[in-house]
Amino acid sequence: MDVDLNSKPGSLAEPMPRSLTRLREAAGQLTGSVFFGTLLRSMRNSALHGPYGHGGRGEEVFSEQLHGLLAQRLGESMRNNLGDLLYKHLERQQRALIAGRSRDVEGT
């Protein structure tokens, strides 16, 4: 079983497996893509383009990629209620799978 090396020695909490750390990152990415991505897409498609500050054709071509990257990083960096709820739900499922596998190995 992979173990998170950032856990404090001697703490009462069990060390978090790396799969749960990756799960938190994935939940953040998903939250960012769904919510921040939608917000940035709406802003990009709005008609509020003035004569100044517009990047021309390059901005039109690459803005979608930039906004996708920004949405992903926003989701990873922010702690929000929806991301935390999604993570907690998926964490319970992951811990149940890990417990089930360890019982299967012990029983064998």
C-alpha positions as CSV (number, residue, x, y, z in Angstrom):
1,M,0.0,0.0,0.0
2,D,1.4,3.5,-0.9
3,V,1.7,5.8,2.0
4,D,1.8,9.6,2.1
5,L,5.1,10.7,3.5
6,N,3.7,14.0,4.6
7,S,1.8,12.4,7.5
8,K,3.0,13.3,11.0
9,P,4.7,10.4,12.8
10,G,2.9,9.3,16.0
11,S,-0.4,11.0,15.0
12,L,-3.6,9.1,15.7
13,A,-4.8,9.5,12.2
14,E,-3.7,6.8,9.8
15,P,-1.4,7.9,6.9
16,M,-3.3,8.9,3.8
17,P,-2.6,6.6,0.8
18,R,-1.2,8.3,-2.3
19,S,-4.3,7.3,-4.2
20,L,-6.4,9.6,-1.9
21,T,-3.9,12.4,-2.5
22,R,-4.4,12.0,-6.2
23,L,-8.1,11.8,-5.6
24,R,-8.1,15.3,-4.0
25,E,-6.2,16.7,-7.0
26,A,-8.6,15.1,-9.4
27,A,-11.6,16.4,-7.5
28,G,-10.1,19.9,-7.6
29,Q,-9.4,19.6,-11.3
30,L,-13.0,18.4,-12.0
31,T,-14.5,21.3,-9.9
32,G,-12.3,23.8,-11.7
33,S,-13.0,22.5,-15.2
34,V,-16.8,22.3,-14.6
35,F,-17.4,25.6,-12.8
36,F,-14.4,27.9,-13.6
37,G,-14.3,26.6,-17.1
38,T,-17.9,27.4,-17.7
39,L,-17.4,30.9,-16.3
40,L,-14.3,31.6,-18.4
41,R,-16.1,30.2,-21.5
42,S,-19.0,32.6,-20.9
43,M,-16.7,35.5,-20.6
44,R,-14.8,34.6,-23.7
45,N,-18.0,34.3,-25.7
46,S,-19.5,37.6,-24.5
47,A,-19.8,40.6,-26.7
48,L,-17.7,42.9,-24.4
49,H,-14.7,43.3,-26.7
50,G,-13.5,46.8,-26.9
51,P,-11.1,48.4,-29.4
52,Y,-8.2,48.2,-26.8
53,G,-6.8,45.3,-25.0
54,H,-7.8,42.7,-27.5
55,G,-5.1,40.3,-28.5
56,G,-6.2,39.7,-32.1
57,R,-6.2,36.4,-33.8
58,G,-3.7,34.8,-31.5
59,E,-6.0,35.5,-28.5
60,E,-8.9,34.0,-30.4
61,V,-6.9,30.8,-31.2
62,F,-5.2,30.1,-27.9
63,S,-7.6,31.7,-25.3
64,E,-9.6,28.4,-25.0
65,Q,-6.4,26.5,-24.1
66,L,-5.3,29.2,-21.6
67,H,-8.8,29.3,-20.0
68,G,-8.8,25.5,-19.7
69,L,-5.4,25.6,-17.9
70,L,-6.5,28.5,-15.7
71,A,-9.7,26.7,-14.7
72,Q,-7.8,23.5,-13.8
73,R,-5.3,25.4,-11.7
74,L,-8.0,27.4,-10.0
75,G,-9.8,24.2,-9.1
76,E,-6.7,22.7,-7.7
77,S,-5.6,25.7,-5.6
78,M,-8.9,26.7,-4.1
79,R,-10.7,24.9,-1.2
80,N,-14.4,25.2,-1.9
81,N,-17.4,23.5,-0.5
82,L,-18.3,21.7,-3.7
83,G,-14.8,20.3,-4.2
84,D,-14.6,19.2,-0.6
85,L,-18.0,17.5,-0.8
86,L,-17.0,15.7,-4.0
87,Y,-13.6,14.6,-2.4
88,K,-15.2,13.4,0.8
89,H,-17.8,11.3,-1.1
90,L,-15.1,9.8,-3.3
91,E,-12.7,9.3,-0.3
92,R,-15.3,7.2,1.5
93,Q,-15.7,5.0,-1.6
94,Q,-11.9,4.7,-1.9
95,R,-11.4,3.8,1.7
96,A,-14.1,1.2,1.5
97,L,-12.3,-0.3,-1.5
98,I,-9.0,-0.3,0.3
99,A,-10.6,-2.0,3.4
100,G,-12.2,-4.6,1.2
101,R,-9.0,-5.4,-0.6
102,S,-7.1,-5.7,2.7
103,R,-9.8,-8.1,4.1
104,D,-9.5,-10.2,0.9
105,V,-5.7,-10.4,1.3
106,E,-5.9,-11.3,5.0
107,G,-8.6,-14.0,4.3
108,T,-6.5,-15.6,1.6
